Amino acid sequence: MRPHVDVCVATYKRPELLAKLLRTLAAQETAGRFTFAVHVADNDVRRSGEPVVRAFAAEGAAISYGVEPTPSLSLARNLALSFARGDWIATTDDDLYVDRRWLLALHGAARAHDADVVHGPVVPEFARTPPDWVRDFHVRPNPPTGAGPGCYVFTAANALFRRALVADLPAPFDPRFGRTGGEDTDLFNRLRDRGCRMIWCREALAFALVPRERATVRWMLRRSFRHGIVAADAHRRPLTAGEVVGRVGAMGRLGVMSALYLAGGVADRELRQQGLRRLVTMLLYGAQLSGRVARHLRLQYEEYKPR
């Protein structure tokens, strides 16, 4: 029998974006190597995603739908996973869409490298060409296919893993991260610590439309602060004194360099851009470090609180 892949998606008040994602999932090529179904967990008690799912089901798509009434990204993801009965689980987000060979690339990489978990890139799409400091924040590393952990971030935005890895877990995505984010990093860290073989697949493309509000320094600083505040829990280790000293030193060097570039960039646009890039990088380092300190003081930041 051919293996089966369950594509699990959590959604929250994004019906138009969800429809775009589902259209790309319905168009997936399999080359006859596997079957797949889609499972949508709606975290909106008003069921804003249900009409979208019903429309695709009416077209003959293998798709299921459920509602998680408690506002929690973790619980919504867990509900979607609870529908899975196949050999593999693929995850992506409701504000992304995927290449028509996305599943084929993920599954092929898992087979070729005998992997338990496969991660892929999320390619940002900007409405207009952004400044370097915006592009740098949104563009993540994209190592060669087969690369192991250490050079990329663990996320559920573009991933495939064996269902058996989470079959014995009552809550694969930890509810503690339900409103903060970081639940995916936490899960994949736990799987890695259990000895799972993890690789990267650069051909498995997912695309993220970057809205205007996410191309601002203000949003990037908030996201970096959130990254810092959940890092201690997701990575399960405190920030060491040596790391603090190292990061403060790096911020100091960036500050000096940005000042020099900006001074030289009064009449040179390229130098001015280089200075701005280093200045923003310094601020982002500071925001992330502030988040780590805030978590040490038992403060929290709920990026995914109900709206």
C-alpha positions in Angstrom: 0.0 0.0 0.0 1.1 3.5 -0.7 2.1 5.6 2.3 -0.4 8.3 3.4 0.4 11.9 4.4 -1.9 14.0 6.7 -1.5 17.7 6.1 -2.4 19.5 9.3 -3.2 23.3 9.4 -4.3 25.5 12.2 -6.3 28.6 11.2 -7.6 31.7 12.9 -9.7 34.4 11.2 -7.9 34.2 7.9 -10.4 32.7 5.5 -9.0 34.3 2.3 -5.5 33.3 3.1 -6.7 29.8 4.1 -8.5 29.5 0.7 -5.2 30.4 -1.1 -3.4 27.7 0.9 -6.0 25.1 0.2 -6.0 25.8 -3.5 -2.2 25.0 -3.6 -2.7 21.9 -1.5 -5.5 20.6 -3.8 -3.0 21.0 -6.7 -0.3 18.9 -5.1 1.5 16.4 -7.3 2.2 13.0 -5.8 3.6 11.0 -8.8 1.6 8.1 -7.4 4.0 7.7 -4.5 1.6 8.5 -1.7 -1.9 9.6 -0.9 -2.8 12.6 1.3 -5.6 14.4 3.1 -5.9 17.8 4.6 -7.1 18.5 8.2 -8.0 22.1 9.3 -8.4 23.1 12.9 -10.2 26.4 13.3 -9.3 28.3 16.5 -12.2 30.8 15.9 -15.4 29.9 17.7 -17.3 31.7 15.0 -16.0 29.1 12.5 -14.7 31.6 10.0 -12.8 28.9 8.2 -15.7 26.5 7.8 -17.2 27.9 4.6 -13.8 27.7 2.9 -13.3 24.1 4.0 -16.8 23.2 2.9 -16.2 24.7 -0.6 -13.2 22.5 -1.1 -14.9 19.4 0.3 -17.7 20.0 -2.2 -15.1 19.9 -5.0 -14.1 16.4 -3.9 -11.0 17.3 -1.8 -10.1 14.9 1.0 -10.4 17.4 3.8 -11.7 17.5 7.4 -12.6 20.3 9.7 -12.8 20.8 13.5 -13.0 23.7 15.9 -10.8 24.3 18.9 -12.8 26.8 21.1 -10.0 27.6 23.5 -7.7 30.4 22.1 -4.4 28.5 21.8 -2.2 27.9 18.8 -0.9 24.8 20.5 -4.3 23.3 21.1 -5.4 24.1 17.5 -2.3 22.4 16.1 -3.0 19.4 18.4 -6.6 19.2 17.2 -5.4 19.1 13.6 -2.9 16.4 14.4 -5.6 14.3 16.2 -7.3 13.7 12.8 -4.1 12.1 11.4 -4.2 8.4 10.8 -1.5 8.0 8.1 2.3 7.4 8.1 3.4 11.0 7.9 2.2 14.4 9.1 3.0 17.5 7.2 2.4 21.0 8.7 2.1 24.5 7.4 0.4 27.7 8.3 -2.8 29.4 7.2 -0.9 32.5 6.0 1.3 30.6 3.6 0.9 28.8 0.3 3.0 25.9 -1.1 4.6 24.9 -4.3 2.7 22.1 -6.3 5.6 19.7 -5.6 5.9 20.6 -1.9 4.7 17.3 -0.5 6.5 15.4 -3.2 9.8 17.1 -2.3 9.4 16.6 1.5 8.4 12.9 1.1 11.2 12.3 -1.4 13.8 13.8 0.9 12.6 11.7 3.8 12.9 8.5 1.8 16.2 9.4 0.2 17.9 10.3 3.5 16.0 7.9 5.8 14.9 10.9 7.8 12.3 11.1 10.6 11.7 14.8 10.2 12.2 17.1 7.2 12.1 20.9 7.3 11.9 23.2 4.3 12.2 26.9 3.5 9.6 29.6 3.8 10.2 32.2 1.1 9.0 35.7 1.8 7.1 37.6 -0.8 7.1 41.4 -0.5 4.6 43.7 -2.1 7.5 45.9 -3.0 11.3 45.5 -2.8 12.1 46.1 0.9 15.2 47.7 2.4 18.1 45.3 3.2 17.3 45.3 6.9 13.8 44.1 6.3 14.7 41.4 3.8 17.5 40.1 6.1 15.0 39.7 8.9 12.6 37.6 6.9 15.0 35.6 4.8 16.1 32.5 6.7 19.0 30.1 5.9 18.4 27.6 3.1 21.2 25.0 3.3 21.5 22.1 0.8 19.0 19.2 0.9 20.1 16.7 3.5 21.7 19.2 5.9 21.2 18.3 9.5 20.2 20.6 12.5 22.3 23.5 13.4 21.9 25.8 10.4 18.2 26.4 10.3 15.3 27.1 12.7 12.7 24.4 13.7 9.2 25.5 12.7 5.9 23.9 11.8 5.5 26.3 8.9 7.1 23.8 6.5 7.7 20.4 8.0 7.1 16.7 7.6 7.5 14.0 10.3 6.6 10.4 11.0 3.3 10.2 12.8 4.7 7.5 15.0 6.9 10.1 16.7 3.9 11.9 18.3 1.4 9.0 18.5 2.3 8.5 22.1 2.2 12.2 23.1 -1.2 13.4 24.5 -0.3 17.0 23.6 2.5 17.1 21.0 2.5 20.9 21.0 2.9 22.1 24.5 -0.1 24.3 25.7 2.3 26.5 27.6 3.2 28.1 24.3 -0.4 28.4 23.1 -0.4 32.2 23.1 3.3 33.0 22.9 4.5 30.9 20.0 7.5 28.7 20.1 5.4 25.5 20.4 6.9 24.1 17.2 10.5 24.8 18.2 9.8 23.1 21.5 8.3 20.0 19.8 11.1 19.6 17.3 13.7 20.1 20.0 12.2 17.3 22.0 12.1 15.0 18.9 15.8 15.9 18.2 16.7 15.1 21.8 15.0 11.7 21.4 17.4 10.9 18.6 15.2 11.6 15.6 17.1 12.1 12.3 16.3 15.6 11.0 17.2 17.0 7.6 16.5 20.0 5.4 14.9 20.0 2.0 15.5 23.2 0.0 13.2 22.1 -2.9 10.1 21.9 -0.6 9.0 25.5 -1.1 6.4 27.3 1.0 5.7 31.0 0.4 4.8 33.7 2.9 3.1 36.9 1.9 4.7 39.6 4.1 2.1 42.3 4.8 3.1 45.9 5.2 2.9 45.9 9.0 5.5 43.1 9.1 8.0 45.2 7.1 8.5 47.7 9.8 11.1 48.1 12.5 8.4 48.2 15.2 7.0 44.8 14.2 10.5 43.3 13.9 11.4 44.5 17.4 8.3 43.0 18.9 8.9 39.7 17.1 12.6 39.6 18.3 11.4 40.4 21.9 9.0 37.5 21.6 11.7 35.2 20.2 13.8 36.0 23.3 11.1 35.6 25.8 10.1 32.1 24.6 13.7 30.9 23.8 14.5 29.8 27.3 11.4 27.6 27.5 11.6 26.3 23.9 15.3 25.5 24.2 15.0 24.5 27.8 18.2 26.2 29.0 18.8 29.7 30.6 20.9 32.4 29.0 24.4 32.1 30.4 26.5 35.0 31.6 29.0 34.4 28.8 26.2 34.7 26.2 25.0 37.9 27.7 28.5 39.4 27.6 29.0 38.1 24.0 25.7 39.6 22.8 26.3 43.0 24.5 29.8 43.1 22.9 28.3 42.3 19.5 25.7 45.1 20.0 28.5 47.5 20.9 30.5 46.6 17.8 27.4 47.0 15.6 26.7 50.3 17.2 30.2 51.6 16.4 30.1 50.3 12.9 26.6 51.7 12.2 27.7 55.2 13.4 30.8 55.1 11.2 28.8 54.0 8.1 26.0 56.6 8.8 28.6 59.3 9.2 30.2 58.3 5.9 26.8 57.9 4.3 25.8 61.5 4.4 26.5 61.7 0.7 26.7 58.0 -0.1 23.5 56.0 -0.3 25.2 52.6 -0.2 27.1 53.5 3.0 23.9 54.9 4.5 22.1 51.6 3.8 25.0 49.6 5.4 24.8 51.8 8.4 21.0 51.4 8.8 21.3 47.6 8.4 23.8 47.4 11.3 21.8 49.8 13.4 18.6 47.7 13.0 20.6 44.5 13.6 21.9 46.0 16.9 18.3 46.9 17.9 17.0 43.5 17.2 19.8 41.9 19.2 18.8 44.2 22.1 15.2 43.3 21.8 15.9 39.6 21.8 18.2 39.9 24.8 15.5 42.0 26.6 13.1 39.2 26.0 15.4 36.6 27.6 15.8 38.9 30.6 12.1 39.4 30.8 11.5 35.7 30.8 14.0 35.3 33.6 11.9 37.8 35.6 8.9 35.6 34.8 7.3 38.1 32.4 5.4 36.9 29.4 4.4 38.2 26.0 1.3 36.7 24.3 1.7 37.4 20.6 -1.2 35.0 19.8 -3.7 36.3 22.3 -7.3 36.4 21.0 -8.3 39.5 18.9 
